[in-house]
């Protein structure tokens, strides 16, 4: 297992999901970051996982839960998630999450 950071970009329409994660999942060390001049909401979280793919899967599960907990915005699914990228903790993050 390794520690990974996963950056998830979501539409501003579902920002409540990021707010829910920030308020309820402090264990994931969520941090908002500014992207490359777009209006997307970007949240970076920390996960212990065997691979980058597993870390991204865990992040998507967290957003699924946040969607269910904030079901009043759009629908209880990962609609609104634009993309996700994972990297090992300590490595340089992708440009949109740096």
MOHU-V426394 format. One record per residue. SS is DSSP state (hx for helix, st for strand, lp for the rest). PHI is phi in whole degrees, 0 to 359 (* if undefined). Layout:
BEGIN
ss & phi
SS & PHI
SS & PHI
END
This chain:
BEGIN
ss & phi
lp & *
st & 227
st & 267
st & 240
st & 253
st & 235
st & 260
st & 239
st & 255
st & 230
lp & 295
hx & 302
hx & 297
hx & 244
hx & 302
hx & 304
hx & 294
hx & 296
hx & 298
hx & 299
hx & 298
hx & 301
hx & 279
hx & 243
lp & 231
hx & 301
hx & 299
hx & 270
lp & 51
lp & 293
st & 224
st & 277
st & 228
lp & 271
lp & 270
lp & 271
lp & 77
lp & 263
lp & 258
lp & 289
st & 267
st & 243
st & 233
st & 254
st & 230
st & 251
st & 220
st & 267
st & 204
lp & 285
lp & 216
hx & 300
hx & 299
hx & 294
hx & 297
hx & 296
hx & 300
hx & 297
hx & 297
hx & 295
hx & 295
hx & 295
hx & 292
hx & 301
hx & 297
hx & 299
hx & 297
hx & 294
hx & 284
lp & 238
lp & 302
lp & 287
lp & 251
lp & 56
lp & 224
lp & 281
lp & 207
lp & 271
lp & 301
lp & 102
st & 281
st & 270
st & 182
st & 215
st & 224
st & 239
st & 207
st & 292
lp & 303
lp & 96
lp & 278
lp & 292
lp & 287
lp & 301
hx & 308
hx & 288
hx & 239
lp & 279
END
